[in-house]
Amino acid sequence: MSLGRHTGYPRAARWVADLVYDLLRGLARAVSWRWRKSVAWHAPLPDGPVLLAINHPTSLDPFVVASLIRRRMVFLTSYKLFHVPGLKMVLKAAGMVSAGAGDPRRALRGAIEALQAGYALCVFPEGRISPETGEVAHPRSGAARIALRARVPVVPVGIYAPAEHLRLLPVKVAGRQDKIRWYGGGPYAVTYRVVGGGGRDRPGPAGHRDQQPLGRDPDLAWQPGRAGQHH
């Protein structure tokens, strides 16, 4: 599905946003193809609007998650990226939502509008990169508030990326020095489970509710060669 249909931006701007999105997730596949990726699920990703609540051990997580899911998704994105010249228009045309500074009500409204337009919305409830110790930071309430108001299913997504493979790289964002947490390679495990949206998990392809290796889900762009295989 094309991004930004609810934004009011002209079709040409939204086409550029789609192109940038697809290029970035293609780049994420290229960067991560040597990682030992594994993906496990408890139920298929629901059709229609859904909120993915994801922990955030590396700066690459949004791109890698986007590369794993065939459907184009809207992200609650760091406000810093909206200050990068040229990128701001692309993010807005794509319907991405600025988070982390400014008006929280506006961010909440933008997230709900994206869900009401039928998109999958990715939220990092920690509101920051996870601690370098490998733990998960105390989550904020935004993801829960969005899901409750929009009345959509929630998919908790757990990412495991060992801290010994992480390194800090200096970057400049909108003229300011910052750092990103780069993942150099190694195990990268993603697990997700559907909750809410009616109160029941949807069974996976084999009818199991326990964690299963990723099967042939048409909504998933990355597919294993066989059950339990690591790449």
ZIGI-V831297 format. One record per residue. N is the residue number from 1. D_FIRST is the distance of its C-alpha to the first C-alpha in Angstrom with 1 decimal. Layout:
BEGIN
[[N/D_FIRST] [N/D_FIRST]]
END
This chain:
BEGIN
[[1/0.0] [2/3.8] [3/6.4] [4/9.5] [5/9.1] [6/12.1] [7/14.1] [8/15.9] [9/15.6] [10/15.8] [11/13.1] [12/15.1] [13/15.0] [14/11.3] [15/11.2] [16/13.9] [17/12.1] [18/9.2] [19/12.3] [20/14.3] [21/11.9] [22/11.8] [23/15.5] [24/16.4] [25/15.1] [26/16.8] [27/19.8] [28/19.7] [29/19.9] [30/22.8] [31/24.6] [32/24.4] [33/25.0] [34/28.7] [35/28.1] [36/29.1] [37/25.7] [38/25.6] [39/23.1] [40/24.3] [41/22.8] [42/24.4] [43/21.7] [44/18.3] [45/15.3] [46/14.8] [47/11.9] [48/10.6] [49/11.9] [50/14.1] [51/16.2] [52/17.1] [53/20.7] [54/21.6] [55/25.0] [56/25.3] [57/28.0] [58/26.9] [59/25.2] [60/22.9] [61/21.3] [62/18.1] [63/17.4] [64/18.6] [65/16.6] [66/13.4] [67/14.8] [68/15.5] [69/12.1] [70/9.7] [71/6.7] [72/6.3] [73/8.8] [74/11.1] [75/14.7] [76/18.0] [77/19.5] [78/23.1] [79/24.5] [80/26.3] [81/23.3] [82/23.0] [83/26.5] [84/25.7] [85/26.2] [86/23.2] [87/20.8] [88/21.0] [89/19.3] [90/16.4] [91/16.0] [92/16.4] [93/13.9] [94/11.3] [95/12.6] [96/14.5] [97/17.6] [98/21.1] [99/23.3] [100/26.9] [101/28.8] [102/29.1] [103/28.3] [104/27.0] [105/26.5] [106/24.1] [107/22.1] [108/22.2] [109/21.1] [110/18.2] [111/17.0] [112/17.6] [113/15.7] [114/12.5] [115/13.1] [116/14.1] [117/10.9] [118/9.4] [119/8.3] [120/10.4] [121/13.2] [122/15.5] [123/19.1] [124/22.2] [125/24.9] [126/27.8] [127/26.8] [128/28.1] [129/28.5] [130/30.4] [131/34.2] [132/35.5] [133/37.5] [134/34.5] [135/34.6] [136/31.8] [137/32.5] [138/33.1] [139/29.7] [140/29.2] [141/28.4] [142/25.2] [143/22.8] [144/25.0] [145/25.3] [146/21.6] [147/21.0] [148/24.1] [149/23.3] [150/19.7] [151/21.0] [152/18.3] [153/19.0] [154/19.9] [155/19.5] [156/22.3] [157/21.8] [158/25.0] [159/25.3] [160/28.7] [161/29.7] [162/33.5] [163/35.0] [164/37.3] [165/34.5] [166/33.4] [167/34.7] [168/34.5] [169/33.7] [170/34.7] [171/32.2] [172/32.3] [173/29.6] [174/30.2] [175/33.8] [176/34.5] [177/35.4] [178/33.2] [179/32.6] [180/29.7] [181/30.2] [182/29.5] [183/29.4] [184/31.6] [185/30.8] [186/32.0] [187/30.6] [188/27.2] [189/26.4] [190/23.4] [191/23.9] [192/21.9] [193/22.7] [194/21.2] [195/23.5] [196/23.6] [197/21.5] [198/24.5] [199/26.7] [200/26.3] [201/24.6] [202/22.8] [203/24.8] [204/23.5] [205/23.6] [206/27.4] [207/27.9] [208/29.1] [209/28.6] [210/30.2] [211/28.4] [212/27.4] [213/26.4] [214/22.8] [215/22.4] [216/20.0] [217/16.9] [218/14.0] [219/11.6] [220/13.9] [221/14.0] [222/17.7] [223/20.0] [224/23.7] [225/26.3] [226/28.2] [227/28.5] [228/29.7] [229/29.3] [230/29.0] [231/27.6]]
END
